[in-house]
Amino acid sequence: MVQSLNLSIRFVLFVCLITSITELSGQNVRFSKYSTNNGLTDNVVSSILQDQKGFIWFGTEDGLNRFDGLTFKTYRANPQIENSLLNPNVYRIYNDSKNRIWIVYRSLAVLTVFDPSRESFTHFYPDISNPERLTNGNVLDIIEDNDQNIWIATQYGLNLYNEDGSFKRYLKCGKGKSISDNRLFGLYKDKTGIIWIVSHSGYDYYNPATKEFGHLNAVVFDSLTAQYFSNHEIKPIFFCDSDDKLWFASSHYLFRTEQSINSDPSSYSFKTIDIQNIPVLRNLPRFIRSIEETADNSIWVSTPYGLARLRQNEGAVDAIKNYFADLKYYNKASINTLSELLKSPDGDIWFSGALGSNSLGLMQYNFSEDRFIEYRNIPFDINSISPGELSFIFIDRSGCLWVSVLNRGINVLDLNRKKFNNFF
């Protein structure tokens, strides 16, 4: 059952940045700069992860890189060597509990897994006619369940990896027996171990305990939503808040479960937030890109046209305040994207964005001080963040924030000391 969310949700829209914006040019930050001759195989980094042993891995347009804190170890595609990457353009990388690196290429429909302990590459080619092979080589997401099983979402079908190198496939075949749509977007695992499968038809779920599939009938994607996720290579929203309530999104609505995550998904009912009630977003694409939560129970929502804060307190819905006028150096009409939101261990929110061709730089919402800090390139200041579009941000277990700057490599900020290093 879907109900209208009562007026206890208070909205404050932040189109781009908010209330107070501080440039970091006055802070004591320092960049150490390295060319590709000293480290990375390429300056375009599309994916970053930290493995089980603490190494940082980078997928680039010219191979795979491992960083140990001092030096880079590189792995390139070489057609003369069987034990190598098949393609130089590494698009996405995933790490499992066995410390293997799963590799998705941007321009090759083959899945590769790299075992660092043996320095070996294994390649999996799709074959829809062979039930033990991948259904499709265009891999969109990989996730590991609580039993160490590897699940792989592709453009056509869901696959479960067997350790003998074969796959078990799940294709649409009937209600409750499998997925509801073969055209997938992404995978999630919730705190209870339920696997969520996002497709053109919305959200399915798989319960490993019962080995059964289900579908959320209340959360439906229209054709515009599905097209947006496909064209922008963005995963639909799945988020669990501090009250153990799940959040889902479509093009017009945010959905929050009434029940906690410990309930059977088949019993979920929902409260809903109509995104069209946000005036600034009313006539613009309203797709939700990311959700995060701060310690005051506020829900932060990233959209292509701004950042919204949903205050879950008692009271009427606030009028929308547009803070964009505070940013005098940007053209209001050209705002076009905000990145995924990340929460650091100290509770702050981090994100990046762009206004037309101008990068906003790296943004921090300082929760304890209730203000925004902007890390932006300052010409001729070698201590400022590198210029260019920020394409990927990642926070490792030691509290370092890694930023991929398009054609500029990697910038690193130690969140414990607020000190930058650049690797490019």
Disulfide bonds with the S-S distance in Angstrom:
none
